Amino acid sequence: MQRLIPVTNLISHLCTAWSRGLLVTQPRQFMIKKLKKIALLAVAAMSTLPTLGQDLLARQAPVDRKMKAVDSVALHRLITIESLENPAADLYEDWDNDHAHSRVTELPDSFRISLKGFCMPTDNRMLTSNFGARWGRQHKGLDIKVYIGDTIRAAFAGKVRVVRYDARGYGKYVVIRHDNGLETYYGHMSQQLVNPDEEVRAGDPIGLGGNTGRSTGSHLHFETRLCGVPLNPALMFDFRNQDVVDDYYVFRKATYQQESVIATRLRGVGGSGLGLNAEEVELATAAPEASYAQESRFHKVKRGETLYSIAQKRGTTVDAIMKMNHLKKNSKLRAGQILKFN
């Protein structure tokens, strides 16, 4: 409307001047025609404004769609960069190159771990020690027979977090964090072939077999941890058959201990599965939940985050997060809480 103000002001001034007899230089009839012409031009200008506005909106719509696409691409790029800088950042608050064990956090009631793309860390099929109680203390991984100089490979794609030497424990060891939430440990090696913060693919050589640290013979100590908590590798991997148990492993807090014992009896040292009762056989052979469904993803709540900020970051909606996690609008989030967002 601002463009019309000068036109209407001109008409007003002309009418005032004409009524006062100030416009005497031109015939009155001529002035009337001029005024009518100006009035018609003003009306025409006013009638075209809505059309101009519609044209502007029509031109703007494709631009908005392009900007939305650009924003979406930028968001996915940022998420990808964050994932490369700190794999499984949803579960781990920190990235520490100096300490083997991440800060232990509360495990969710259930968590689905993708085992796709796995590579056996060694070709050797012989296990020498199981996960669990051993010599009066907890053995937090599996021991696999290797010889000094044997190639040790990364189990999954990921990023090397720790490359250190522990004379009283792991010896020369490597810790790798993976996008599926796991961290894998490789201990007692004679040589490390990777550096901290280096990205590796499944099957890449990361070290050589050895007998360093607290070891009574050359072997590979192999651990799998989730949120700093050691899980029995036999739940996920069958070293005798050089394969994974399934495409996914579903960790369940309520049944984990029983499942771990059964896994050792099935796939551990001397394991054969003989002597399992009917309930244990059913538990051991049950297919993982929704094995062929879309893989769930999780977000670990950080201090100060809200449902809205999490939804924005993860490309979803507040309502979707609330529904998947059985939350209410007045539910309070706490730091460290695990939320499903996909």
DRENGUZA-269904 format. One record per atom (N, C-alpha, C): residue in one letter; x, y, z. Coordinates in steps of 0.02 Angstrom, whole numbers, padded with zeros to 5 digits, always signed. Each point is the difference from the previous one (the first is absolute). Layout:
<rs>
aXYZ;...
</rs>
This chain:
<rs>
m+00040-00060+00000;m-00040+00060+00000;m+00042+00063+00000;q+00064-00004+00019;q+00042+00059+00004;q+00009+00033-00069;r-00003-00040-00053;r+00009+00028-00067;r-00060+00041-00021;l-00058-00009+00032;l-00061+00037-00018;l-00004+00068+00034;i+00035+00010+00053;i-00006+00062+00039;i+00017+00062-00041;p+00054+00000-00038;p+00015+00060-00041;p-00055+00014-00051;v-00031-00051-00031;v-00053+00010-00050;v-00061+00031+00032;t-00022-00027+00057;t-00059+00027+00034;t+00013+00070+00025;n+00060+00012+00024;n+00017+00068+00022;n-00003+00049-00058;l+00023-00021-00058;l-00002+00043-00059;l-00071+00018-00019;i-00043-00051+00000;i-00071+00013-00016;i-00030+00049+00050;s+00015-00012+00064;s-00028+00044+00052;s+00023+00072-00009;h+00065+00009-00014;h+00026+00068-00009;h-00031+00033-00061;l-00006-00038-00054;l-00029+00028-00061;l-00073+00022+00010;c-00037-00043+00035;c-00071+00016+00014;c-00006+00062+00042;t+00043+00006+00050;t-00002+00058+00045;t+00017+00064-00038;a+00053-00006-00041;a+00020+00059-00039;a-00055+00021-00049;w-00031-00050-00032;w-00051+00016-00050;w-00061+00032+00032;s-00019-00027+00060;s-00059+00027+00034;s+00012+00071+00024;r+00062+00017+00013;r+00016+00068+00025;r+00014+00048-00058;g-00004-00027-00062;g+00012+00044-00057;g+00071+00015-00013;l+00045-00043+00028;l+00071+00014-00009;l+00025-00022-00068;l-00034-00050-00030;l+00021-00025-00065;l-00037+00039-00054;v+00024+00056-00017;v-00035+00044-00047;v+00036+00003-00067;t+00057-00033+00000;t+00039+00003-00062;t-00027-00048-00052;q-00040-00049+00020;q-00028-00048-00047;q-00076+00004+00004;p-00034-00015-00054;p-00073+00000+00001;p-00025-00051+00050;r-00058+00016+00031;r-00028-00043+00053;r-00016-00069-00029;q-00027-00003-00062;q-00017-00064-00030;q+00061-00044-00010;f+00054+00033-00020;f+00063-00037-00009;f+00025-00030+00065;m-00005+00037+00054;m+00022-00024+00066;m-00043-00058+00024;i-00064+00002-00015;i-00044-00055+00021;i+00022-00065-00034;k+00017+00004-00064;k+00023-00059-00036;k+00065-00027+00030;k+00045+00048+00017;k+00063-00021+00031;k-00011-00037+00065;l-00045+00027+00042;l-00014-00030+00065;l-00030-00070-00009;k-00045-00006-00048;k-00030-00066-00012;k+00053-00051-00022;k+00045+00023-00043;k+00053-00044-00023;k+00044-00024+00057;i+00018+00048+00043;i+00042-00017+00058;i-00036-00048+00046;a-00066+00011+00010;a-00039-00043+00044;a-00003-00071-00028;l-00010-00006-00065;l-00002-00066-00031;l+00067-00037+00007;l+00054+00037-00009;l+00066-00030+00009;l+00010-00025+00072;a-00023+00038+00048;a+00007-00019+00071;a-00039-00064+00014;v-00063-00003-00025;v-00041-00060+00010;v+00032-00061-00032;a+00027+00010-00061;a+00033-00055-00034;a+00060-00026+00039;a+00038+00047+00028;a+00059-00019+00040;a-00020-00040+00061;m-00055+00020+00033;m-00024-00035+00059;m-00024-00070-00017;s-00031-00009-00057;s-00027-00065-00019;s+00055-00049-00019;t+00058+00026-00020;t+00055-00046-00020;t+00043-00022+00059;l-00006+00032+00058;l+00042-00018+00057;l-00011-00072+00022;p-00062-00025+00010;p-00009-00070+00020;p+00033-00049-00049;t-00007+00016-00065;t+00030-00044-00051;t+00076-00001+00006;l+00028+00060+00011;l+00072+00004+00010;l+00022-00040+00060;g-00041+00005+00054;g+00016-00038+00061;g-00002-00075-00013;q-00051-00022-00038;q-00006-00071-00015;q+00059-00023-00043;d+00020+00042-00049;d+00057-00017-00042;d+00063-00007+00042;l+00008+00045+00049;l+00059-00002+00043;l+00000-00065+00040;l-00058-00019+00028;l-00004-00062+00039;l+00013-00060-00044;a-00026+00002-00061;a+00011-00056-00047;a+00073-00009-00016;r+00034+00058-00008;r+00072-00004-00015;r+00040-00022+00062;q-00026+00019+00059;q+00036-00015+00062;q-00006-00074+00019;a-00056-00033-00019;a-00012-00069+00020;a+00056-00047-00022;p+00021+00001-00064;p+00056-00044-00019;p+00064+00015+00038;v+00011+00064+00015;v+00060+00019+00039;v-00003-00031+00069;d-00060+00004+00032;d-00008-00029+00067;d+00013-00075-00001;r-00026-00034-00052;r+00012-00072-00004;r+00074-00015-00009;k+00034+00040-00041;k+00072-00010-00009;k+00038+00011+00065;m-00019+00053+00037;m+00034+00015+00063;m-00012-00056+00050;k-00061-00028+00000;k-00015-00056+00044;k+00044-00060-00016;a+00008-00013-00065;a+00043-00055-00022;a+00072+00012+00020;v+00022+00063-00008;v+00069+00018+00019;v+00010-00009+00075;d-00050+00023+00040;d+00005-00008+00072;d+00003-00073+00019;s-00040-00042-00033;s-00001-00072+00015;s+00067-00032-00016;v+00029+00018-00057;v+00066-00026-00019;v+00053+00022+00050;a-00004+00063+00019;a+00049+00027+00048;a-00006-00036+00067;l-00063-00013+00021;l-00010-00035+00064;l+00029-00070-00002;h-00013-00036-00055;h+00027-00068-00006;h+00076+00002-00003;r+00028+00051-00033;r+00073+00005-00004;r+00029+00011+00071;l-00032+00043+00039;l+00024+00012+00068;l-00003-00063+00042;i-00055-00039-00007;i-00007-00062+00038;i+00055-00049-00021;t+00014-00003-00066;t+00052-00045-00025;t+00068+00020+00028;i+00014+00065-00002;i+00064+00024+00027;i+00006-00016+00074;e-00055+00011+00037;e+00001-00015+00072;e+00013-00074+00012;s-00031-00043-00042;s+00009-00072+00007;s+00073-00020-00013;l+00031+00032-00051;l+00070-00015-00015;l+00046+00024+00056;e-00016+00057+00029;e+00042+00027+00052;e-00008-00039+00065;n-00058-00026+00013;n-00013-00036+00062;n-00053-00053-00012;p+00019-00059-00026;p-00049-00052-00013;p-00040-00017+00062;a-00064-00016-00010;a-00046-00017+00055;a-00005+00057+00051;a+00002+00062-00024;a-00004+00057+00045;a-00066+00001+00039;d-00051-00036-00026;d-00064-00003+00035;d+00008-00033+00069;l+00049-00045+00006;l+00007-00039+00062;l+00058+00024+00044;y+00048+00034-00030;y+00060+00019+00037;y+00008+00076+00000;e+00008+00027+00060;e+00006+00073+00006;e+00070+00025-00017;d+00050-00043+00010;d+00069+00024-00008;d+00038-00042-00051;w+00056+00028-00020;w+00048-00035-00044;w+00068+00006+00033;d+00024-00055+00028;d+00060+00000+00041;d+00053-00045-00031;n+00058+00028-00016;n+00054-00039-00029;n+00047-00030+00052;d-00010+00015+00063;d+00048-00019+00052;d-00023-00057+00044;h-00065-00010+00007;h-00025-00052+00046;h-00040-00052-00039;a+00015-00063+00013;a-00032-00054-00038;a-00075-00001+00012;h-00021+00006+00062;h-00070-00009+00016;h-00036+00066+00003;s-00052+00007-00042;s-00042+00059+00002;s-00038+00000+00066;r-00023+00059+00018;r-00041+00005+00061;r-00061-00044-00007;v-00009-00047+00048;v-00056-00046-00003;v-00065+00039+00011;t-00047-00008-00045;t-00064+00033+00005;t-00055-00052+00004;e-00059+00022+00021;e-00056-00047+00008;e-00021-00028-00068;l-00002-00065-00004;l-00022-00032-00062;l-00076+00004-00007;p-00024+00008-00061;p-00073-00001-00010;p-00027-00070+00014;d-00065-00004+00010;d-00031-00065+00013;d+00011-00048-00059;s+00001+00028-00060;s+00016-00041-00059;s+00035+00045-00051;f+00044-00032-00039;f+00037+00038-00050;f+00018-00047-00057;r-00014+00021-00061;r+00010-00042-00059;r+00066+00017-00033;i+00045-00048-00006;i+00067+00010-00027;i+00005-00034-00068;s+00015+00039-00052;s+00009-00028-00066;s+00067-00036-00005;l-00001-00062-00025;l+00061-00039-00009;l+00019-00005-00074;k-00033+00039-00041;k+00014-00002-00072;k+00070+00029-00013;g+00034-00027-00048;g+00066+00025-00018;g+00055-00024+00045;f-00013-00052+00041;f+00050-00024+00048;f+00055-00039-00035;c+00061+00006+00027;c+00057-00039-00024;c+00034-00031+00061;m+00014-00065-00004;m+00034-00033+00056;m+00069+00033+00011;p+00017+00015+00062;p+00065+00032+00014;p+00060-00045-00015;t-00012-00066-00003;t+00053-00048-00016;t-00031-00061-00034;d+00040-00033-00040;d-00024-00061-00034;d+00001-00060+00046;n+00033+00006+00057;n+00005-00057+00045;n-00068-00014+00033;r-00018-00063+00005;r-00065-00019+00027;r+00003-00026+00072;m+00060-00005+00029;m+00007-00030+00066;m-00007+00051+00056;l-00049-00011+00044;l-00008+00041+00060;l+00038-00032+00057;t+00034+00041+00041;t+00038-00027+00056;t-00028+00020+00067;s-00045+00050+00002;s-00029+00021+00063;s-00066+00035-00013;n-00049-00015+00043;n-00067+00028-00008;n-00009+00067+00035;f-00054+00033-00017;f-00023+00060+00035;f-00030-00021+00067;g+00014+00038+00053;g-00030-00015+00065;g+00051-00010+00054;a-00022-00031+00055;a+00043-00010+00058;a+00059-00045-00018;r+00060+00021+00021;r+00061-00039-00014;r+00053+00018+00051;w+00026-00050+00034;w+00053+00009+00050;w-00018+00052+00053;g-00063-00001+00020;g-00022+00044+00053;g-00014+00072-00021;r+00001+00013-00065;r-00015+00066-00024;r-00040-00005-00066;q-00027+00056-00022;q-00041+00001-00059;q+00042+00008-00063;h-00005-00048-00045;h+00033+00004-00065;h-00049+00032-00049;k+00017+00059-00025;k-00050+00042-00035;k+00001-00008-00076;g+00032-00053-00024;g+00000-00011-00072;g+00012-00073-00015;l+00015-00015-00063;l+00019-00067-00022;l+00074-00001-00018;d+00034-00055+00015;d+00069-00009-00022;d+00000-00047-00060;i+00034+00022-00053;i+00003-00038-00062;i+00073-00016-00015;k+00014-00062-00015;k+00070-00019-00013;k+00025+00032-00064;v+00054+00038+00005;v+00036+00026-00059;v+00074-00008+00013;y+00039+00006-00052;y+00073-00005+00007;y+00030+00070-00010;i+00058+00009+00028;i+00034+00064-00005;i+00011+00017-00075;g-00025+00059-00019;g+00006+00021-00069;g-00062-00011-00042;d-00050-00038+00026;d-00063-00009-00037;d-00036+00067-00008;t-00033+00009-00056;t-00036+00064-00012;t-00064+00003+00040;i-00010+00055+00034;i-00061+00014+00038;i-00038+00054-00038;r-00065-00010-00011;r-00040+00045-00042;r-00057+00032+00039;a-00021+00058-00025;a-00057+00036+00031;a-00064-00040-00012;a-00040-00008+00052;a-00062-00040-00006;a-00054+00037-00039;f-00005+00065+00009;f-00048+00042-00036;f+00035+00063-00024;a-00032+00036-00045;a+00024+00066-00016;a-00009+00046+00060;g+00045+00047+00008;g-00005+00045+00057;g+00059+00047+00004;k+00011+00025+00060;k+00054+00048+00012;k+00041-00022+00060;v+00066-00001-00009;v+00045-00022+00053;v-00001+00052+00057;r-00014-00022+00059;r-00003+00046+00057;r+00064-00003+00042;v+00025-00061+00014;v+00058-00007+00045;v+00051-00046-00032;v+00063+00021+00002;v+00057-00043-00018;v+00052+00010+00055;r+00005-00049+00045;r+00044+00010+00058;r+00032-00066+00020;y+00042+00005+00053;y+00033-00059+00028;y-00015-00004+00074;d-00022-00058+00022;d-00018-00012+00070;d+00039-00061+00024;a+00054+00012+00036;a+00045-00054+00019;a-00033-00051+00046;r-00049+00022+00041;r-00031-00045+00049;r-00067-00028-00024;g-00017+00015-00062;g-00065-00024-00024;g+00001-00018-00073;y-00027+00045-00041;y-00010-00014-00071;y+00064-00004-00041;g+00057+00022+00028;g+00060+00004-00040;g-00009+00053-00054;k+00023-00014-00060;k-00012+00046-00056;k-00071-00012-00026;y-00042+00051+00004;y-00070-00011-00017;y-00029+00059-00039;v-00057-00014-00031;v-00036+00049-00041;v-00074-00003+00018;v-00032+00060+00004;v-00072+00004+00011;v-00030+00038-00058;i-00053-00029-00030;i-00034+00031-00056;i-00074+00010+00017;r-00025+00059-00016;r-00072+00014+00011;r-00035-00004-00068;h-00058-00033+00001;h-00038-00014-00062;h-00068+00035+00001;d-00027+00010-00060;d-00065+00034-00007;d-00058-00040+00030;n+00007-00065+00007;n-00054-00040+00027;n-00005+00004+00076;g+00044+00039+00031;g-00002+00009+00073;g+00053-00038+00038;l+00029-00051-00032;l+00050-00041+00034;l+00069+00034-00001;e+00040-00018+00049;e+00072+00013-00002;e+00034-00069+00004;t+00049-00011-00043;t+00037-00064+00001;t+00071+00012+00024;y+00025-00048+00040;y+00066+00003+00029;y+00042-00057-00028;y+00064+00014-00013;y+00046-00050-00026;y+00064+00004+00042;g+00012-00051+00041;g+00055+00004+00047;g+00056-00051-00011;h+00058+00013+00032;h+00059-00043+00002;h+00036-00004-00068;m-00010+00050-00043;m+00032-00002-00066;m+00075+00016+00005;s+00038-00024-00049;s+00071+00014-00002;s+00014+00068-00033;q-00047+00023-00041;q+00009+00064-00035;q-00069+00029-00019;q-00008+00066+00009;q-00060+00034-00024;q+00015+00033-00067;l-00049-00003-00045;l+00010+00025-00068;l-00044+00061-00015;v-00034+00027+00050;v-00044+00057-00010;v+00016+00053+00052;n-00029+00059-00011;n+00010+00057+00045;n-00067+00025+00026;p+00001+00034+00059;p-00063+00029+00026;p-00032+00046-00051;d-00066-00001-00002;d-00042+00042-00044;d+00003-00021-00073;e+00031-00056-00014;e+00002-00026-00069;e-00064-00038-00015;e-00028+00011-00059;e-00060-00036-00021;e+00020-00065-00034;v-00034-00054+00017;v+00015-00066-00028;v-00063-00032-00027;r+00009-00046-00047;r-00055-00039-00027;r+00004-00070+00030;a-00056-00035-00001;a-00001-00069+00024;a+00050-00041-00041;g+00045-00036+00035;g+00050-00041-00034;g+00067+00034-00008;d+00005+00065+00014;d+00065+00033-00005;d+00047-00026+00054;p+00064-00013-00017;p+00048-00021+00051;p+00011+00056+00051;i-00004-00018+00064;i+00010+00049+00053;i+00058-00018+00046;g+00025-00062-00006;g+00055-00021+00043;g+00023-00071-00017;l+00050-00023+00039;l+00028-00067-00009;l-00006-00038+00065;g-00016-00065-00005;g-00006-00041+00059;g+00063+00001+00043;g-00010-00009+00066;g+00058+00003+00044;g-00013-00030+00069;n+00044+00017+00047;n-00003-00027+00067;n+00021+00053+00050;t-00023+00062-00011;t+00021+00056+00043;t-00049+00009+00057;g+00023+00035+00053;g-00043+00014+00057;g-00008-00061+00044;r-00057-00005+00033;r-00014-00055+00046;r-00027-00059-00042;s+00046-00040-00025;s-00017-00054-00045;s+00045-00060+00013;t-00028-00060-00006;t+00039-00061+00012;t+00016-00037-00064;g-00013+00032-00056;g+00013-00030-00065;g-00029+00043-00055;s+00024-00008-00060;s-00024+00043-00054;s-00074-00013-00013;h-00040+00052+00001;h-00071-00005-00013;h-00029+00071-00010;l-00061+00003-00025;l-00035+00064-00007;l-00055+00003+00052;h+00002+00052+00040;h-00055+00013+00046;h-00049+00047-00036;f-00061-00024-00009;f-00050+00037-00040;f-00061+00016+00044;e-00014+00066+00006;e-00057+00022+00040;e-00050+00038-00043;t-00064-00003+00020;t-00052+00042-00029;t-00035+00035+00058;r-00004+00067-00005;r-00031+00039+00054;r-00054+00045-00029;l-00051+00011+00040;l-00055+00046-00017;l-00007+00050+00057;c+00009+00064-00015;c-00003+00052+00052;c+00049-00014+00057;g+00057-00030-00018;g+00051-00015+00051;g-00011-00065+00036;v-00056-00034-00012;v-00016-00063+00034;v+00020-00059-00044;p+00042-00046+00025;p+00021-00057-00041;p-00058-00048-00013;l-00008-00021-00063;l-00049-00050-00019;l+00037-00062-00024;n-00030-00058+00010;n+00030-00063-00022;n+00002-00003-00076;p+00060-00001-00031;p+00004-00003-00073;p-00035-00062-00029;a-00005-00053+00039;a-00032-00062-00024;a-00074+00010-00014;l-00029+00054+00026;l-00070+00015-00016;l-00009+00021-00072;m+00053+00026-00029;m-00004+00029-00067;m+00041-00037-00053;f+00055-00032+00022;f+00047-00028-00048;f+00013-00074+00014;d+00006-00038-00054;d+00016-00071+00004;d+00069-00010-00030;f+00051-00001+00042;f+00068-00003-00026;f+00016-00067-00031;r-00029-00054+00026;r+00014-00065-00030;r-00024-00003-00072;n-00056+00033-00015;n-00028+00000-00067;n+00017+00064-00038;q+00039+00044+00031;q+00022+00062-00032;q-00060+00039-00028;d-00049+00012+00042;d-00061+00034-00024;d-00033+00036+00058;v-00049+00042-00017;v-00041+00032+00051;v-00060-00044+00014;v-00032+00010+00057;v-00058-00040+00019;v-00061+00020-00041;d-00007+00065-00015;d-00056+00025-00039;d+00019+00069-00026;d-00044+00030-00039;d+00013+00068-00025;d-00002+00051+00056;y-00037-00015+00053;y-00007+00045+00057;y+00006-00038+00065;y+00023+00034+00052;y-00005-00026+00067;y-00041+00049+00041;v-00052-00025+00033;v-00042+00043+00042;v+00020-00010+00073;f+00032+00050+00028;f+00017-00002+00071;f-00063+00013+00041;r-00013-00043+00047;r-00057+00008+00046;r+00026-00004+00071;k-00008+00053+00036;k+00026+00003+00069;k-00029-00055+00043;a-00064-00016-00010;a-00034-00048+00043;a+00025-00072-00010;t+00022-00017-00060;t+00019-00070-00014;t+00073-00007-00020;y+00039+00054+00004;y+00069-00003-00025;y+00042-00052+00035;q-00002-00003+00066;q+00043-00046+00037;q-00013-00073-00020;q-00064-00018-00005;q-00018-00068-00020;q+00022-00014-00071;e-00010+00049-00045;e+00020-00008-00070;e+00076-00008-00005;s+00037+00036+00041;s+00074-00003-00001;s+00024-00070+00019;v-00030-00028+00052;v+00019-00068+00022;v-00014-00051-00055;i-00059+00007-00032;i-00018-00047-00053;i+00047+00007-00059;a+00018+00063-00018;a+00045+00012-00056;a+00068-00032+00011;t+00025+00002+00062;t+00064-00031+00016;t-00005-00075-00008;r-00055-00029+00021;r-00010-00073-00005;r-00008-00021-00073;l-00025+00045-00041;l-00008-00016-00071;l+00063+00012-00041;r+00034+00057+00013;r+00054+00023-00044;r+00065+00014+00036;g+00004-00016+00064;g+00062+00012+00037;g+00048-00058-00003;v+00051+00002+00044;v+00049-00054+00003;v-00035-00065+00020;g+00006-00051-00042;g-00032-00064+00015;g-00075+00000-00006;g-00029+00055-00026;g-00072+00005-00005;g-00028-00044-00055;s-00056-00031+00014;s-00032-00042-00050;s-00076+00008-00001;g-00026+00034+00051;g-00072+00008+00005;g-00034-00060+00032;l+00038-00052+00016;l-00029-00059+00031;l-00019+00016+00072;g-00056-00027+00021;g-00021+00010+00069;g-00044+00060+00011;l-00016+00037-00053;l-00046+00056+00006;l-00071-00026+00009;n-00037+00030+00046;n-00070-00020+00008;n-00042+00034-00054;a-00064-00017-00002;a-00044+00024-00053;a-00005+00076+00000;e-00004+00031+00059;e-00005+00073+00005;e+00063+00033-00026;e+00058-00030+00017;e+00064+00029-00022;e+00009-00007-00076;v-00022-00056-00027;v+00004-00010-00073;v-00043+00051-00036;e-00061+00011+00027;e-00045+00049-00031;e+00030+00070+00003;l+00031+00017+00057;l+00030+00066+00008;l+00061+00008-00046;a+00038-00054-00007;a+00061+00003-00040;a-00014+00003-00074;t-00055-00029-00022;t-00014-00004-00072;t-00053+00050-00022;a-00025+00041+00046;a-00051+00049-00018;a+00029+00052-00046;a-00036+00018-00053;a+00023+00051-00047;a-00001+00068+00034;p+00048+00043-00014;p-00002+00068+00028;p-00064+00036-00020;e-00023+00043+00044;e-00062+00037-00012;e+00006+00042-00064;a-00052-00005-00041;a-00005+00040-00061;a+00065-00001-00040;s+00024-00060-00012;s+00066-00008-00032;s+00003+00033-00069;y-00058+00004-00034;y+00001+00029-00067;y-00034+00067-00003;a-00016+00028+00058;a-00032+00066+00002;a+00053+00054-00005;q-00023+00062-00005;q+00046+00056-00004;q+00041+00004+00064;e+00064+00011-00006;e+00044+00002+00058;e-00016+00061+00043;s-00008-00013+00065;s-00015+00054+00047;s+00063+00040+00014;r-00010+00065+00012;r+00056+00042+00018;r-00017+00037+00065;f+00051+00017+00038;f-00010+00027+00067;f+00040+00065+00009;h-00026+00040+00045;h+00033+00064+00017;h+00011+00001+00075;k+00061+00018+00020;k+00015+00007+00071;k-00007+00073+00019;v-00045+00014+00046;v-00017+00068+00019;v+00059+00034+00035;k+00016+00060-00024;k+00053+00040+00032;k-00031+00055+00042;r+00038+00025+00046;r-00025+00052+00045;r-00025+00061-00040;g-00060+00023+00016;g-00028+00059-00032;g-00041-00015-00062;e+00000-00062-00024;e-00038-00017-00060;e-00074-00006+00014;t-00041+00014-00049;t-00073-00006+00005;t-00024-00047-00055;l-00063-00020+00005;l-00029-00042-00052;l+00003+00035-00067;y-00012+00066+00001;y+00000+00038-00063;y+00069+00001-00030;s+00052+00014+00040;s+00068+00003-00028;s+00023-00068-00025;i-00021-00054+00035;i+00019-00067-00022;i-00035-00017-00065;a-00064+00018-00005;a-00038-00013-00062;a+00032+00037-00059;q+00020+00062+00011;q+00033+00039-00052;q+00065-00032-00022;k+00039-00023+00048;k+00065-00029-00015;k-00007-00066-00037;r-00051-00040+00017;r-00007-00066-00028;r-00048-00004-00059;g-00026+00058-00021;g-00043+00001-00058;g-00066-00035+00009;t-00029+00007+00060;t-00065-00031+00014;t-00044+00051+00035;t-00054-00023+00031;t-00046+00046+00035;t-00003-00017+00073;v-00022+00049+00039;v-00009-00010+00073;v-00052-00054+00012;d-00055+00001-00037;d-00053-00049+00009;d+00026-00071-00012;a+00042-00008-00051;a+00027-00066-00016;a+00044-00026+00056;i+00043+00044+00027;i+00044-00021+00055;i-00041-00018+00061;m-00052+00041+00015;m-00042-00013+00058;m-00036-00068-00007;k-00024-00015-00060;k-00037-00062-00011;k+00046-00061+00007;m+00060+00004-00030;m+00046-00057+00001;m+00028-00014+00070;n+00002+00052+00042;n+00029-00008+00067;n-00051+00005+00056;h-00065+00001-00020;h-00055+00003+00049;h+00007+00059+00049;l+00014+00058-00029;l+00009+00060+00040;l-00063+00043-00004;k-00008+00043+00050;k-00054+00049+00000;k+00030+00070-00009;k-00043+00048-00015;k+00024+00067-00012;k+00036+00030+00060;n-00019-00021+00059;n+00032+00027+00061;n+00056-00044+00025;s+00019-00052-00039;s+00055-00044+00020;s+00066+00039+00001;k+00040-00010+00051;k+00064+00034+00007;k+00056-00046-00025;l+00045+00028-00040;l+00057-00037-00024;l+00058+00007+00049;r+00040-00053+00003;r+00059+00002+00044;r+00062-00017-00041;a+00055+00030+00018;a+00063-00012-00035;a+00017-00074+00004;g+00019-00029-00057;g+00017-00070-00003;g-00058-00045-00019;q-00060+00027-00002;q-00059-00040-00019;q+00005-00020-00074;i-00020-00062-00016;i+00002-00025-00068;i-00069+00004-00030;l-00006+00034-00057;l-00064+00008-00035;l+00005-00031-00070;k-00051-00038-00018;k-00005-00027-00068;k-00028+00056-00045;f+00031+00010-00059;f-00026+00052-00044;f-00013-00026-00070;n+00010-00065-00012;n-00014-00028-00066;n-00020-00073+00007;
</rs>
